[in-house]
Amino acid sequence: MSFFSFDIRLPRQGFLLEAKAQLPLTGLSCFYGPSGCGKTSLLRALAGYEKSTQGSVHLNQSYWQKDQTGLATHKRNLAFIFQQQNIFEHLTVYQNLALVKHQCAINNLDIDLCLKEFALIDLQNQLGNQLSGGQQQRVALARTLLMKPDLILMDEPLSALDQASKKELLPFIIKLKQSLPILYVTHSAEEVAQLADYVLLMEQGRITHQGSVTDMYPLLNRHEQYASVLWHIDHWQFKPDDNIVEARSEEQTLFLQYNALNHTQSKDSIPVRIFARDVSINLLREQHSSILNVLHGEIESIEETDSSALVQLKIGNKKLLSEISRLSLRKLGLKIGMSVYAQVKSVAVYS
């Protein structure tokens, strides 16, 4: 199996960046954490931009860095996509892509296919400075695919875009990660939900947790206002009489509004985000309720704050979070290990 691993140290103002991981060279691995925790510094160190980096970086059996000696960035077969679009504004879209011909063994047919893949055919004769921010990022993604690097590094590529442009660009990043491995930096939990396969959580220059996006997602924003979990729907069936969708996530069933899934028929798996604030808890199964999503589970942990409690439930092989008041916690007598019923009031579908 191909892999990318690193064990590096880099002095930063206010802290020492010390990060170690071994990642599969497939899909999208996401570095997530608050601003200033070292995500971008780590990405720059892996790319060879930070000359004071110490330690090791290697891709399969090839060392990019060993101790204090490392390959120059241009000798590492990587592509770096920044927050700001780095295309040539005085060249057309086609000319921006054609520049890659001087670096890689591609032909005009490759460029034409890439224009089609990234919906750039109608824009190919426009200058870079005539494009919107989202369109410029699509050109950058298309150029990256043509370069065929061993690894793509992305530093918050959506942060400078408006919501409409972000939504437009997401499918193209998903398409790109199916062909090339990506290391991706963000502090957006929504981007993690929609893009990530593997997640590395960072705090003060260190990787504190890492694992699959499903396992890591409850930790992303556990202590923030919008604590949530991420499930993936792999099967669904439309119920025309009720205009509703019955969806399956492994052994669990969820009922969803039809319009939430009506544009997703081509996807193999759909991420759904369930917020703790939308989950209530009953000791018995409620027989007379309008809430359709009632799931049986067991309490795994309880974290109390001044006014509320965050209850983590085990639902089959999945996790679920419920945010309730401390008064409700006492009235129900909830304890770790208790069997309860979770009522899910709404589900956010990323389509």
VOPAGU-2260 file (C-alpha; in pm, 1 decimal, decimal comma):
REM VOPAGU-2260
SITE   aa  ch    i         X         Y         Z
SITE  MET   A    0       0,0       0,0       0,0
SITE  SER   A    1     130,1     347,4     -88,6
SITE  PHE   A    2     177,8     589,8     199,3
SITE  PHE   A    3     301,0     937,1     291,8
SITE  SER   A    4     462,2     982,7     632,0
SITE  PHE   A    5     627,0    1261,6     826,4
SITE  ASP   A    6     781,5    1327,0    1166,2
SITE  ILE   A    7     885,3    1692,8    1175,9
SITE  ARG   A    8     965,3    1981,5    1410,3
SITE  LEU   A    9     947,1    2349,4    1323,1
SITE  PRO   A   10     983,1    2642,9    1567,8
SITE  ARG   A   11     690,4    2886,0    1538,2
SITE  GLN   A   12     619,5    3205,6    1725,5
SITE  GLY   A   13     453,7    3102,1    2050,4
SITE  PHE   A   14     487,9    2725,2    2008,1
SITE  LEU   A   15     688,2    2440,5    1857,0
SITE  LEU   A   16     527,3    2256,4    1566,6
SITE  GLU   A   17     577,9    1882,9    1630,2
SITE  ALA   A   18     375,6    1657,1    1401,9
SITE  LYS   A   19     394,4    1290,0    1314,2
SITE  ALA   A   20     165,3    1075,5    1098,5
SITE  GLN   A   21     150,2     808,5     830,0
SITE  LEU   A   22    -126,6     859,3     575,4
SITE  PRO   A   23    -260,2     644,0     292,5
SITE  LEU   A   24    -194,9     787,6     -55,1
SITE  THR   A   25    -560,9     781,2    -143,1
SITE  GLY   A   26    -858,1    1010,8    -102,2
SITE  LEU   A   27    -848,9    1332,0     100,0
SITE  SER   A   28    -679,4    1366,1     438,6
SITE  CYS   A   29    -781,0    1679,6     625,9
SITE  PHE   A   30    -590,1    1881,9     887,4
SITE  TYR   A   31    -852,9    2046,8    1107,4
SITE  GLY   A   32    -813,9    2290,3    1394,8
SITE  PRO   A   33    -855,0    2651,7    1505,1
SITE  SER   A   34    -669,7    2939,4    1342,5
SITE  GLY   A   35    -309,0    2960,0    1459,3
SITE  CYS   A   36    -274,0    2592,8    1556,2
SITE  GLY   A   37      -9,3    2524,7    1288,6
SITE  LYS   A   38    -208,5    2371,1    1002,4
SITE  THR   A   39     -70,9    2595,0     727,8
SITE  SER   A   40     281,1    2586,6     874,6
SITE  LEU   A   41     269,6    2206,3     865,0
SITE  LEU   A   42     155,4    2203,7     503,0
SITE  ARG   A   43     430,1    2449,8     405,1
SITE  ALA   A   44     689,9    2239,5     587,5
SITE  LEU   A   45     577,8    1926,5     402,4
SITE  ALA   A   46     607,9    2114,5      73,5
SITE  GLY   A   47     962,9    2227,2     152,6
SITE  TYR   A   48     881,8    2598,1     190,5
SITE  GLU   A   49    1001,4    2617,6     554,2
SITE  LYS   A   50    1380,8    2592,1     551,0
SITE  SER   A   51    1417,0    2547,1     929,6
SITE  THR   A   52    1214,4    2223,9     927,4
SITE  GLN   A   53    1380,6    1927,0    1099,0
SITE  GLY   A   54    1289,1    1559,1    1088,2
SITE  SER   A   55    1174,2    1329,8     809,9
SITE  VAL   A   56     923,5    1343,6     525,9
SITE  HIS   A   57     889,3    1059,2     283,5
SITE  LEU   A   58     653,2     935,2      16,7
SITE  ASN   A   59     668,4     557,8     -14,3
SITE  GLN   A   60    1044,0     486,2     -18,6
SITE  SER   A   61    1153,7     830,5    -141,4
SITE  TYR   A   62    1272,3    1080,7     117,6
SITE  TRP   A   63    1167,6    1442,0      66,7
SITE  GLN   A   64    1346,9    1535,2     386,6
SITE  LYS   A   65    1583,6    1358,7     624,5
SITE  ASP   A   66    1705,7    1535,9     938,3
SITE  GLN   A   67    1787,3    1892,5     827,7
SITE  THR   A   68    1844,0    1809,4     460,8
SITE  GLY   A   69    1553,0    1817,0     220,6
SITE  LEU   A   70    1469,1    1826,0    -147,1
SITE  ALA   A   71    1383,4    2165,1    -292,4
SITE  THR   A   72    1010,0    2214,7    -343,7
SITE  HIS   A   73    1036,0    2194,4    -723,8
SITE  LYS   A   74    1199,0    1850,5    -691,6
SITE  ARG   A   75     910,4    1710,2    -487,1
SITE  ASN   A   76     644,1    1586,9    -723,6
SITE  LEU   A   77     363,3    1780,5    -558,3
SITE  ALA   A   78     110,3    2051,2    -638,1
SITE  PHE   A   79      17,3    2327,4    -392,3
SITE  ILE   A   80    -318,4    2506,6    -417,8
SITE  PHE   A   81    -336,2    2821,5    -204,3
SITE  GLN   A   82    -621,4    3026,5     -57,1
SITE  GLN   A   83    -575,1    3281,5    -334,2
SITE  GLN   A   84    -603,3    3161,1    -692,7
SITE  ASN   A   85    -255,3    3126,1    -843,7
SITE  ILE   A   86    -322,5    3131,9   -1217,4
SITE  PHE   A   87    -180,8    3367,0   -1480,5
SITE  GLU   A   88    -437,1    3643,1   -1519,6
SITE  HIS   A   89    -296,2    3770,2   -1851,4
SITE  LEU   A   90    -339,8    3427,3   -2014,9
SITE  THR   A   91    -658,2    3254,9   -2125,3
SITE  VAL   A   92    -791,5    2948,4   -1945,6
SITE  TYR   A   93    -662,3    2726,2   -2228,3
SITE  GLN   A   94    -318,2    2890,7   -2219,0
SITE  ASN   A   95    -299,3    2841,4   -1841,3
SITE  LEU   A   96    -355,4    2469,4   -1891,1
SITE  ALA   A   97    -125,9    2448,0   -2193,4
SITE  LEU   A   98     167,3    2572,1   -1981,4
SITE  VAL   A   99     169,1    2231,9   -1816,2
SITE  LYS   A  100     277,0    2079,7   -2150,1
SITE  HIS   A  101     627,4    2214,7   -2088,8
SITE  GLN   A  102     649,0    2020,7   -1760,4
SITE  CYS   A  103     455,4    1701,5   -1828,9
SITE  ALA   A  104     398,7    1459,2   -2114,7
SITE  ILE   A  105      48,9    1571,5   -2212,9
SITE  ASN   A  106    -113,3    1660,1   -2544,3
SITE  ASN   A  107    -399,6    1876,6   -2665,8
SITE  LEU   A  108    -645,5    1590,2   -2616,6
SITE  ASP   A  109    -555,0    1578,2   -2244,6
SITE  ILE   A  110    -627,7    1950,5   -2217,5
SITE  ASP   A  111    -960,9    1915,3   -2399,2
SITE  LEU   A  112   -1065,1    1632,6   -2166,5
SITE  CYS   A  113    -966,1    1840,3   -1864,4
SITE  LEU   A  114   -1165,5    2139,9   -1988,7
SITE  LYS   A  115   -1470,0    1915,8   -2012,4
SITE  GLU   A  116   -1406,4    1748,9   -1674,4
SITE  PHE   A  117   -1395,8    2082,2   -1491,1
SITE  ALA   A  118   -1673,1    2253,3   -1691,3
SITE  LEU   A  119   -1432,9    2503,1   -1850,4
SITE  ILE   A  120   -1509,7    2456,9   -2220,7
SITE  ASP   A  121   -1719,7    2773,5   -2242,6
SITE  LEU   A  122   -1451,6    2968,1   -2053,0
SITE  GLN   A  123   -1141,0    2844,8   -2234,9
SITE  ASN   A  124   -1084,8    3168,5   -2429,8
SITE  GLN   A  125   -1141,2    3403,1   -2136,6
SITE  LEU   A  126    -847,8    3569,8   -1961,1
SITE  GLY   A  127    -771,8    3478,6   -1603,5
SITE  ASN   A  128    -860,8    3826,0   -1479,7
SITE  GLN   A  129   -1207,6    3791,9   -1634,1
SITE  LEU   A  130   -1295,3    3490,9   -1417,7
SITE  SER   A  131   -1468,0    3478,3   -1080,3
SITE  GLY   A  132   -1278,5    3342,0    -780,4
SITE  GLY   A  133   -1452,9    3005,3    -807,2
SITE  GLN   A  134   -1377,7    2979,4   -1179,0
SITE  GLN   A  135   -1011,1    3060,5   -1116,8
SITE  GLN   A  136    -993,7    2783,1    -857,4
SITE  ARG   A  137   -1145,5    2541,1   -1110,2
SITE  VAL   A  138    -865,6    2631,0   -1351,4
SITE  ALA   A  139    -613,0    2566,6   -1072,9
SITE  LEU   A  140    -771,0    2225,5   -1003,6
SITE  ALA   A  141    -774,1    2134,3   -1373,4
SITE  ARG   A  142    -408,9    2234,1   -1410,8
SITE  THR   A  143    -321,6    2024,9   -1107,4
SITE  LEU   A  144    -486,4    1716,9   -1256,4
SITE  LEU   A  145    -286,6    1764,9   -1577,7
SITE  MET   A  146      39,2    1782,6   -1378,5
SITE  LYS   A  147     -27,5    1436,6   -1228,5
SITE  PRO   A  148     162,0    1500,9    -902,2
SITE  ASP   A  149     219,2    1231,0    -643,8
SITE  LEU   A  150      43,5    1448,4    -385,4
SITE  ILE   A  151    -173,1    1763,6    -378,5
SITE  LEU   A  152    -155,8    2009,1     -88,0
SITE  MET   A  153    -451,6    2246,2     -43,9
SITE  ASP   A  154    -444,0    2535,0     203,3
SITE  GLU   A  155    -804,4    2644,9     268,1
SITE  PRO   A  156    -884,4    2673,9    -105,5
SITE  LEU   A  157   -1246,8    2773,1     -37,3
SITE  SER   A  158   -1190,0    3034,7     232,5
SITE  ALA   A  159   -1184,0    3334,9      -3,7
SITE  LEU   A  160   -1503,0    3232,4    -187,6
SITE  ASP   A  161   -1866,7    3318,2    -124,7
SITE  GLN   A  162   -2112,6    3042,5     -33,1
SITE  ALA   A  163   -2239,9    2994,5    -388,9
SITE  SER   A  164   -1885,6    2957,3    -527,8
SITE  LYS   A  165   -1792,6    2713,9    -248,8
SITE  LYS   A  166   -2090,6    2493,9    -327,7
SITE  GLU   A  167   -2003,1    2506,7    -697,8
SITE  LEU   A  168   -1639,6    2403,5    -637,6
SITE  LEU   A  169   -1694,7    2114,6    -394,1
SITE  PRO   A  170   -1790,2    1852,4    -658,0
SITE  PHE   A  171   -1470,0    1929,5    -851,5
SITE  ILE   A  172   -1252,6    1870,8    -542,5
SITE  ILE   A  173   -1439,0    1543,7    -483,6
SITE  LYS   A  174   -1369,3    1448,8    -845,8
SITE  LEU   A  175   -1000,8    1538,7    -806,8
SITE  LYS   A  176    -951,8    1329,7    -490,7
SITE  GLN   A  177   -1076,5    1023,9    -677,9
SITE  SER   A  178    -771,8    1051,2    -905,6
SITE  LEU   A  179    -499,4    1196,4    -680,5
SITE  PRO   A  180    -431,3    1196,7    -303,6
SITE  ILE   A  181    -489,6    1529,9    -127,8
SITE  LEU   A  182    -375,0    1685,0     200,3
SITE  TYR   A  183    -627,3    1954,7     286,3
SITE  VAL   A  184    -623,6    2230,9     549,9
SITE  THR   A  185    -946,2    2382,3     685,2
SITE  HIS   A  186   -1121,1    2503,6     998,5
SITE  SER   A  187   -1465,7    2442,8     845,4
SITE  ALA   A  188   -1653,0    2142,2     985,8
SITE  GLU   A  189   -1883,7    2148,6     682,0
SITE  GLU   A  190   -1590,0    2109,4     443,0
SITE  VAL   A  191   -1464,9    1815,3     650,1
SITE  ALA   A  192   -1809,6    1654,3     630,5
SITE  GLN   A  193   -1833,2    1687,2     254,7
SITE  LEU   A  194   -1474,5    1617,2     149,2
SITE  ALA   A  195   -1266,7    1425,2     402,3
SITE  ASP   A  196   -1190,1    1054,3     418,2
SITE  TYR   A  197    -929,7    1082,3     696,4
SITE  VAL   A  198    -900,1    1358,1     959,2
SITE  LEU   A  199    -610,6    1484,0    1172,0
SITE  LEU   A  200    -710,0    1717,9    1456,9
SITE  MET   A  201    -452,6    1981,0    1555,5
SITE  GLU   A  202    -398,8    2200,7    1861,4
SITE  GLN   A  203     -99,1    2423,5    1938,1
SITE  GLY   A  204     129,9    2264,2    1682,2
SITE  ARG   A  205      47,5    1900,8    1758,8
SITE  ILE   A  206    -174,4    1635,6    1605,0
SITE  THR   A  207    -398,2    1532,9    1896,5
SITE  HIS   A  208    -625,7    1277,9    1726,9
SITE  GLN   A  209    -647,7    1110,6    1387,3
SITE  GLY   A  210    -871,0     855,9    1218,1
SITE  SER   A  211   -1156,2     813,5     971,8
SITE  VAL   A  212   -1387,1    1109,0     921,0
SITE  THR   A  213   -1674,8     918,5    1084,8
SITE  ASP   A  214   -1471,3     841,7    1398,3
SITE  MET   A  215   -1320,5    1190,2    1426,3
SITE  TYR   A  216   -1623,5    1402,3    1344,2
SITE  PRO   A  217   -1779,7    1401,5    1693,9
SITE  LEU   A  218   -1451,8    1548,5    1826,9
SITE  LEU   A  219   -1432,2    1831,2    1572,3
SITE  ASN   A  220   -1671,7    2067,9    1739,8
SITE  ARG   A  221   -1758,8    1885,9    2059,8
SITE  HIS   A  222   -1706,5    2190,7    2277,4
SITE  GLU   A  223   -1845,3    2442,0    2029,5
SITE  GLN   A  224   -2199,2    2565,7    1972,4
SITE  TYR   A  225   -2280,9    2313,5    1701,9
SITE  ALA   A  226   -2165,1    1972,4    1826,2
SITE  SER   A  227   -2257,9    1704,3    1572,1
SITE  VAL   A  228   -2179,1    1364,2    1424,3
SITE  LEU   A  229   -2136,5    1250,5    1065,0
SITE  TRP   A  230   -2306,1     946,6     916,9
SITE  HIS   A  231   -2290,7     822,1     557,0
SITE  ILE   A  232   -2599,7     703,0     372,4
SITE  ASP   A  233   -2528,3     421,9     129,3
SITE  HIS   A  234   -2881,1     311,5      32,7
SITE  TRP   A  235   -3209,2     498,3       0,2
SITE  GLN   A  236   -3557,5     439,3    -138,1
SITE  PHE   A  237   -3821,3     694,8    -229,0
SITE  LYS   A  238   -4168,9     640,2     -79,5
SITE  PRO   A  239   -4399,4     817,4    -331,3
SITE  ASP   A  240   -4715,4     787,0    -120,7
SITE  ASP   A  241   -4555,3     991,1     158,3
SITE  ASN   A  242   -4310,0    1194,0     -54,2
SITE  ILE   A  243   -4028,7    1087,6     178,9
SITE  VAL   A  244   -3703,2     894,2     151,7
SITE  GLU   A  245   -3617,0     591,6     363,8
SITE  ALA   A  246   -3237,0     592,0     392,4
SITE  ARG   A  247   -2994,1     337,2     534,2
SITE  SER   A  248   -2661,7     405,2     704,0
SITE  GLU   A  249   -2518,5      61,3     773,0
SITE  GLU   A  250   -2782,3     -96,6    1002,8
SITE  GLN   A  251   -2960,9     229,8    1092,6
SITE  THR   A  252   -3266,7     373,0     915,3
SITE  LEU   A  253   -3339,0     745,9     874,1
SITE  PHE   A  254   -3638,8     912,9     712,4
SITE  LEU   A  255   -3546,4    1222,2     510,7
SITE  GLN   A  256   -3731,6    1483,8     311,3
SITE  TYR   A  257   -3735,8    1389,8     -58,0
SITE  ASN   A  258   -3598,6    1724,4    -178,7
SITE  ALA   A  259   -3285,1    1668,8      30,9
SITE  LEU   A  260   -3182,2    1374,7    -189,2
SITE  ASN   A  261   -3333,1    1450,4    -529,2
SITE  HIS   A  262   -3000,8    1567,9    -681,2
SITE  THR   A  263   -2779,5    1293,3    -540,4
SITE  GLN   A  264   -2874,7     984,3    -737,1
SITE  SER   A  265   -2527,5     946,7    -890,7
SITE  LYS   A  266   -2346,1     935,0    -556,8
SITE  ASP   A  267   -2237,1     608,5    -393,5
SITE  SER   A  268   -2245,6     754,6     -41,8
SITE  ILE   A  269   -2400,2    1072,8      96,8
SITE  PRO   A  270   -2271,2    1240,5     414,7
SITE  VAL   A  271   -2537,6    1353,7     660,5
SITE  ARG   A  272   -2465,9    1570,7     963,5
SITE  ILE   A  273   -2676,5    1526,4    1277,6
SITE  PHE   A  274   -2654,5    1813,1    1526,0
SITE  ALA   A  275   -2664,7    1741,9    1899,6
SITE  ARG   A  276   -2919,1    2023,2    1943,4
SITE  ASP   A  277   -3161,5    1828,9    1715,7
SITE  VAL   A  278   -3150,8    1506,8    1920,3
SITE  SER   A  279   -3370,6    1453,2    2226,8
SITE  ILE   A  280   -3373,6    1154,1    2462,7
SITE  ASN   A  281   -3659,4     938,7    2593,1
SITE  LEU   A  282   -3645,9     650,9    2841,5
SITE  LEU   A  283   -3928,1     475,1    2655,1
SITE  ARG   A  284   -4016,0     463,2    2287,4
SITE  GLU   A  285   -4272,4     735,7    2219,4
SITE  GLN   A  286   -4571,6     590,1    2036,1
SITE  HIS   A  287   -4756,2     914,8    1966,6
SITE  SER   A  288   -4503,5    1154,0    1815,8
SITE  SER   A  289   -4457,0    1327,3    1481,1
SITE  ILE   A  290   -4081,9    1256,3    1495,8
SITE  LEU   A  291   -4005,6     966,2    1260,4
SITE  ASN   A  292   -3639,3     906,4    1343,2
SITE  VAL   A  293   -3634,9     720,5    1674,6
SITE  LEU   A  294   -3318,6     519,8    1741,1
SITE  HIS   A  295   -3245,1     282,0    2027,1
SITE  GLY   A  296   -2905,8     311,2    2189,9
SITE  GLU   A  297   -2691,5     320,3    2502,1
SITE  ILE   A  298   -2534,2     615,9    2684,1
SITE  GLU   A  299   -2154,5     610,4    2650,9
SITE  SER   A  300   -2058,6     940,3    2814,9
SITE  ILE   A  301   -2204,0    1256,5    2970,9
SITE  GLU   A  302   -2028,4    1593,7    2975,6
SITE  GLU   A  303   -2189,2    1870,9    3179,7
SITE  THR   A  304   -2145,2    2246,6    3138,3
SITE  ASP   A  305   -2300,1    2531,9    3337,9
SITE  SER   A  306   -2643,9    2496,9    3180,4
SITE  SER   A  307   -2645,1    2193,1    2954,4
SITE  ALA   A  308   -2521,4    1837,0    2912,4
SITE  LEU   A  309   -2371,4    1669,2    2605,6
SITE  VAL   A  310   -2470,6    1303,6    2599,4
SITE  GLN   A  311   -2289,9    1061,7    2368,7
SITE  LEU   A  312   -2491,4     759,5    2259,6
SITE  LYS   A  313   -2389,0     435,3    2094,0
SITE  ILE   A  314   -2642,3     349,8    1822,3
SITE  GLY   A  315   -2535,5      10,8    1687,9
SITE  ASN   A  316   -2185,6      75,1    1550,6
SITE  LYS   A  317   -2243,1     450,9    1531,4
SITE  LYS   A  318   -2211,4     750,3    1762,0
SITE  LEU   A  319   -2479,9    1009,3    1824,0
SITE  LEU   A  320   -2466,7    1326,9    2034,9
SITE  SER   A  321   -2757,1    1485,8    2220,9
SITE  GLU   A  322   -2748,9    1827,5    2384,3
SITE  ILE   A  323   -3003,2    1855,6    2666,8
SITE  SER   A  324   -3046,6    2075,0    2972,4
SITE  ARG   A  325   -2900,1    1975,9    3308,6
SITE  LEU   A  326   -3254,8    1979,4    3443,2
SITE  SER   A  327   -3358,3    1717,3    3183,8
SITE  LEU   A  328   -3048,7    1514,0    3272,2
SITE  ARG   A  329   -3156,5    1504,1    3640,1
SITE  LYS   A  330   -3529,1    1450,6    3573,8
SITE  LEU   A  331   -3457,9    1151,4    3349,3
SITE  GLY   A  332   -3186,4    1020,5    3582,0
SITE  LEU   A  333   -2954,7     954,7    3289,5
SITE  LYS   A  334   -2642,5     751,7    3365,2
SITE  ILE   A  335   -2365,1     592,6    3159,2
SITE  GLY   A  336   -2472,1     248,6    3037,0
SITE  MET   A  337   -2847,5     324,0    3035,9
SITE  SER   A  338   -3061,8     210,1    2744,5
SITE  VAL   A  339   -3252,3     503,6    2590,0
SITE  TYR   A  340   -3430,1     618,6    2274,6
SITE  ALA   A  341   -3293,0     909,3    2070,9
SITE  GLN   A  342   -3535,6    1123,4    1871,2
SITE  VAL   A  343   -3369,6    1294,4    1574,2
SITE  LYS   A  344   -3570,9    1603,8    1477,4
SITE  SER   A  345   -3376,9    1695,0    1163,2
SITE  VAL   A  346   -3081,4    1581,5     952,4
SITE  ALA   A  347   -2849,9    1801,6     742,4
SITE  VAL   A  348   -2788,9    1632,3     406,1
SITE  TYR   A  349   -2481,0    1733,8     203,6
SITE  SER   A  350   -2592,9    1687,2    -156,1
